[in-house]
Amino acid sequence: MTIKSERLSNYVKVRQHHLRSAHLERHEGQIIEAYVPTGRALEVLHRIGRAMVSGDAGHAWSLTGPYGVGKSSFALFVHALLGADGDSSRISAEAALNATDPELLTLISAGRKEFGANSRGFIRAAVTAQRESISETITLEHMRTGIRECQKLS
């Protein structure tokens, strides 16, 4: 009896997107189409949605976990969900969420309305913490965001 050795890659293909880590500043709006909301991601989104519609809940969150579990990809997904109406990233994120959990999409939409940010979206700043003050990190990201917005207008 001869056992033929074959490679798993002959049968299974992994999308290139899933082979690298996401970078908040570089991949903003680029990888949303490939994002698949996991059970844990949906659980966290439910918490965020409930906090958005509840006046007594906290409105700040921290994501922690080991390298490679999807924190940055999830953050980019949330960043897209909270964008302005008509934004291609928001449209893609909403389609992915609607396919997975339509009721959760309704909750997130209600949260945007609660904050008066349904059509214009939230002011967002996706940043990676550095060894600098948080005010400096956020100021630099707002400057980068302003430059990107100006470039879109020209």
CYANA upper distance limits for C-alpha pairs under 8 A (distance plus 0.5 A):
  6 GLU  CA     10 ASN  CA      7.99
  7 ARG  CA     11 TYR  CA      8.27
  8 LEU  CA     12 VAL  CA      6.61
  9 SER  CA     13 LYS  CA      6.70
 14 VAL  CA     18 HIS  CA      7.39
 14 VAL  CA     19 LEU  CA      8.03
 15 ARG  CA     19 LEU  CA      7.68
 16 GLN  CA     20 ARG  CA      7.98
 17 HIS  CA     31 ILE  CA      7.93
 17 HIS  CA     34 ALA  CA      7.67
 21 SER  CA     68 GLY  CA      7.33
 21 SER  CA     70 GLY  CA      8.48
 21 SER  CA     72 SER  CA      8.39
 21 SER  CA     73 SER  CA      8.50
 22 ALA  CA     27 HIS  CA      6.94
 22 ALA  CA     70 GLY  CA      8.46
 22 ALA  CA     72 SER  CA      6.15
 22 ALA  CA     73 SER  CA      6.19
 23 HIS  CA     27 HIS  CA      6.03
 23 HIS  CA     28 GLU  CA      8.35
 23 HIS  CA     72 SER  CA      6.98
 23 HIS  CA     73 SER  CA      8.48
 24 LEU  CA     28 GLU  CA      6.41
 24 LEU  CA     72 SER  CA      6.60
 24 LEU  CA     73 SER  CA      8.39
 24 LEU  CA     75 ALA  CA      8.14
 24 LEU  CA     76 LEU  CA      7.03
 24 LEU  CA    126 ALA  CA      6.36
 24 LEU  CA    127 VAL  CA      6.68
 24 LEU  CA    128 THR  CA      7.11
 25 GLU  CA    126 ALA  CA      6.83
 25 GLU  CA    127 VAL  CA      6.79
 25 GLU  CA    128 THR  CA      8.04
 27 HIS  CA     31 ILE  CA      7.04
 27 HIS  CA     76 LEU  CA      8.35
 28 GLU  CA     76 LEU  CA      6.72
 28 GLU  CA    126 ALA  CA      8.28
 29 GLY  CA     76 LEU  CA      7.71
 29 GLY  CA     80 ALA  CA      7.21
 29 GLY  CA     88 SER  CA      8.39
 29 GLY  CA     89 SER  CA      5.74
 30 GLN  CA     89 SER  CA      8.15
 31 ILE  CA     35 TYR  CA      7.09
 31 ILE  CA     73 SER  CA      8.38
 32 ILE  CA     76 LEU  CA      7.86
 32 ILE  CA     77 PHE  CA      6.63
 32 ILE  CA     80 ALA  CA      8.09
 32 ILE  CA     89 SER  CA      6.85
 32 ILE  CA     92 SER  CA      6.82
 32 ILE  CA     93 ALA  CA      6.56
 33 GLU  CA     89 SER  CA      8.47
 33 GLU  CA     92 SER  CA      6.25
 33 GLU  CA     93 ALA  CA      7.62
 33 GLU  CA     96 ALA  CA      8.10
 35 TYR  CA     73 SER  CA      7.79
 35 TYR  CA     77 PHE  CA      7.89
 35 TYR  CA     96 ALA  CA      8.12
 36 VAL  CA     96 ALA  CA      7.61
 37 PRO  CA     41 ALA  CA      6.15
 37 PRO  CA     42 LEU  CA      6.77
 37 PRO  CA     74 PHE  CA      8.40
 37 PRO  CA     96 ALA  CA      8.05
 37 PRO  CA     97 LEU  CA      7.67
 37 PRO  CA    100 THR  CA      7.89
 38 THR  CA     42 LEU  CA      6.68
 39 GLY  CA     43 GLU  CA      6.71
 40 ARG  CA     44 VAL  CA      6.80
 41 ALA  CA     45 LEU  CA      6.62
 41 ALA  CA     74 PHE  CA      7.37
 42 LEU  CA     46 HIS  CA      6.61
 42 LEU  CA    104 LEU  CA      8.49
 43 GLU  CA     47 ARG  CA      7.01
 44 VAL  CA     48 ILE  CA      6.78
 45 LEU  CA     49 GLY  CA      6.46
 45 LEU  CA     78 VAL  CA      8.49
 45 LEU  CA    104 LEU  CA      8.14
 46 HIS  CA     50 ARG  CA      6.55
 46 HIS  CA    104 LEU  CA      7.01
 46 HIS  CA    107 LEU  CA      8.31
 47 ARG  CA     51 ALA  CA      6.62
 48 ILE  CA     52 MET  CA      6.64
 48 ILE  CA     59 HIS  CA      8.40
 48 ILE  CA    108 ILE  CA      8.45
 49 GLY  CA     53 VAL  CA      7.03
 49 GLY  CA    104 LEU  CA      8.06
 49 GLY  CA    107 LEU  CA      6.10
 49 GLY  CA    108 ILE  CA      5.47
 49 GLY  CA    111 GLY  CA      6.46
 50 ARG  CA     54 SER  CA      6.56
 50 ARG  CA    107 LEU  CA      7.76
 50 ARG  CA    111 GLY  CA      8.18
 51 ALA  CA     55 GLY  CA      7.94
 51 ALA  CA     56 ASP  CA      8.29
 51 ALA  CA     57 ALA  CA      5.49
 51 ALA  CA     58 GLY  CA      6.79
 51 ALA  CA     59 HIS  CA      6.99
 52 MET  CA     57 ALA  CA      8.16
 52 MET  CA     59 HIS  CA      7.57
 52 MET  CA    108 ILE  CA      8.21
 52 MET  CA    111 GLY  CA      5.15
 52 MET  CA    112 ARG  CA      7.94
 52 MET  CA    114 GLU  CA      7.57
 52 MET  CA    115 PHE  CA      8.18
 53 VAL  CA    107 LEU  CA      8.43
 53 VAL  CA    110 ALA  CA      7.24
 53 VAL  CA    111 GLY  CA      5.41
 53 VAL  CA    114 GLU  CA      6.59
 63 LEU  CA     71 LYS  CA      7.06
 64 THR  CA     71 LYS  CA      7.80
 65 GLY  CA     69 VAL  CA      7.42
 65 GLY  CA     71 LYS  CA      7.79
 70 GLY  CA     74 PHE  CA      6.45
 71 LYS  CA     75 ALA  CA      6.61
 72 SER  CA     76 LEU  CA      6.63
 73 SER  CA     77 PHE  CA      6.73
 74 PHE  CA     78 VAL  CA      6.76
 75 ALA  CA     79 HIS  CA      6.49
 75 ALA  CA    126 ALA  CA      8.37
 76 LEU  CA     80 ALA  CA      6.66
 76 LEU  CA    126 ALA  CA      8.13
 77 PHE  CA     81 LEU  CA      6.76
 77 PHE  CA     93 ALA  CA      6.84
 78 VAL  CA     82 LEU  CA      6.78
 79 HIS  CA     83 GLY  CA      7.06
 79 HIS  CA    124 ARG  CA      7.34
 79 HIS  CA    126 ALA  CA      7.76
 80 ALA  CA     89 SER  CA      5.71
 80 ALA  CA     90 ARG  CA      5.17
 80 ALA  CA     93 ALA  CA      6.68
 81 LEU  CA     89 SER  CA      8.09
 81 LEU  CA     90 ARG  CA      5.46
 81 LEU  CA     93 ALA  CA      6.25
 81 LEU  CA     94 GLU  CA      6.94
 82 LEU  CA     90 ARG  CA      7.58
 82 LEU  CA    112 ARG  CA      7.83
 82 LEU  CA    121 GLY  CA      6.01
 82 LEU  CA    122 PHE  CA      6.23
 82 LEU  CA    124 ARG  CA      8.31
 83 GLY  CA     87 ASP  CA      7.06
 83 GLY  CA     89 SER  CA      8.15
 83 GLY  CA     90 ARG  CA      6.20
 83 GLY  CA    120 ARG  CA      7.72
 83 GLY  CA    121 GLY  CA      4.96
 83 GLY  CA    122 PHE  CA      6.50
 83 GLY  CA    123 ILE  CA      8.43
 83 GLY  CA    124 ARG  CA      8.15
 84 ALA  CA     90 ARG  CA      7.61
 84 ALA  CA    117 ALA  CA      8.31
 84 ALA  CA    118 ASN  CA      7.69
 84 ALA  CA    119 SER  CA      6.06
 84 ALA  CA    120 ARG  CA      4.92
 84 ALA  CA    121 GLY  CA      4.43
 84 ALA  CA    122 PHE  CA      7.66
 85 ASP  CA     90 ARG  CA      7.73
 85 ASP  CA     91 ILE  CA      8.43
 85 ASP  CA    118 ASN  CA      7.61
 85 ASP  CA    119 SER  CA      5.28
 85 ASP  CA    120 ARG  CA      6.63
 85 ASP  CA    121 GLY  CA      7.28
 86 GLY  CA     90 ARG  CA      7.71
 86 GLY  CA     91 ILE  CA      7.21
 87 ASP  CA     91 ILE  CA      6.78
 88 SER  CA     92 SER  CA      6.72
 89 SER  CA     93 ALA  CA      6.55
 90 ARG  CA     94 GLU  CA      6.42
 91 ILE  CA     95 ALA  CA      6.67
 92 SER  CA     96 ALA  CA      6.77
 93 ALA  CA     97 LEU  CA      6.65
 94 GLU  CA     98 ASN  CA      6.34
 94 GLU  CA    105 LEU  CA      7.29
 95 ALA  CA     99 ALA  CA      6.66
 96 ALA  CA    100 THR  CA      6.93
 97 LEU  CA    101 ASP  CA      6.13
 97 LEU  CA    102 PRO  CA      7.03
 97 LEU  CA    104 LEU  CA      7.93
 97 LEU  CA    105 LEU  CA      6.60
 98 ASN  CA    102 PRO  CA      4.74
 98 ASN  CA    103 GLU  CA      8.30
 98 ASN  CA    104 LEU  CA      8.30
 98 ASN  CA    105 LEU  CA      6.48
101 ASP  CA    105 LEU  CA      7.17
102 PRO  CA    106 THR  CA      6.94
103 GLU  CA    107 LEU  CA      6.85
104 LEU  CA    108 ILE  CA      6.71
105 LEU  CA    109 SER  CA      6.61
106 THR  CA    110 ALA  CA      6.65
107 LEU  CA    111 GLY  CA      6.73
108 ILE  CA    112 ARG  CA      6.83
109 SER  CA    113 LYS  CA      6.81
109 SER  CA    118 ASN  CA      7.32
110 ALA  CA    114 GLU  CA      6.61
111 GLY  CA    115 PHE  CA      7.02
112 ARG  CA    116 GLY  CA      6.71
112 ARG  CA    117 ALA  CA      5.42
112 ARG  CA    118 ASN  CA      5.23
112 ARG  CA    121 GLY  CA      7.69
112 ARG  CA    122 PHE  CA      8.44
113 LYS  CA    117 ALA  CA      6.21
113 LYS  CA    118 ASN  CA      5.42
117 ALA  CA    121 GLY  CA      4.98
117 ALA  CA    122 PHE  CA      6.17
125 ALA  CA    138 ILE  CA      7.56
125 ALA  CA    141 GLU  CA      6.70
125 ALA  CA    142 HIS  CA      7.07
125 ALA  CA    145 THR  CA      8.01
126 ALA  CA    141 GLU  CA      7.85
127 VAL  CA    137 THR  CA      7.63
127 VAL  CA    138 ILE  CA      7.60
127 VAL  CA    141 GLU  CA      7.10
129 ALA  CA    134 ILE  CA      7.98
129 ALA  CA    137 THR  CA      7.62
130 GLN  CA    137 THR  CA      7.66
132 GLU  CA    136 GLU  CA      7.11
132 GLU  CA    137 THR  CA      7.31
133 SER  CA    137 THR  CA      6.98
134 ILE  CA    138 ILE  CA      6.62
135 SER  CA    139 THR  CA      6.45
136 GLU  CA    140 LEU  CA      6.63
137 THR  CA    141 GLU  CA      6.83
138 ILE  CA    142 HIS  CA      6.63
139 THR  CA    143 MET  CA      6.77
140 LEU  CA    144 ARG  CA      6.81
141 GLU  CA    145 THR  CA      6.53
142 HIS  CA    146 GLY  CA      6.53
143 MET  CA    147 ILE  CA      6.75
144 ARG  CA    148 ARG  CA      6.76
145 THR  CA    149 GLU  CA      6.69
146 GLY  CA    150 CYS  CA      6.67
147 ILE  CA    151 GLN  CA      6.68
148 ARG  CA    152 LYS  CA      6.85
149 GLU  CA    153 LEU  CA      7.06
150 CYS  CA    154 SER  CA      7.01
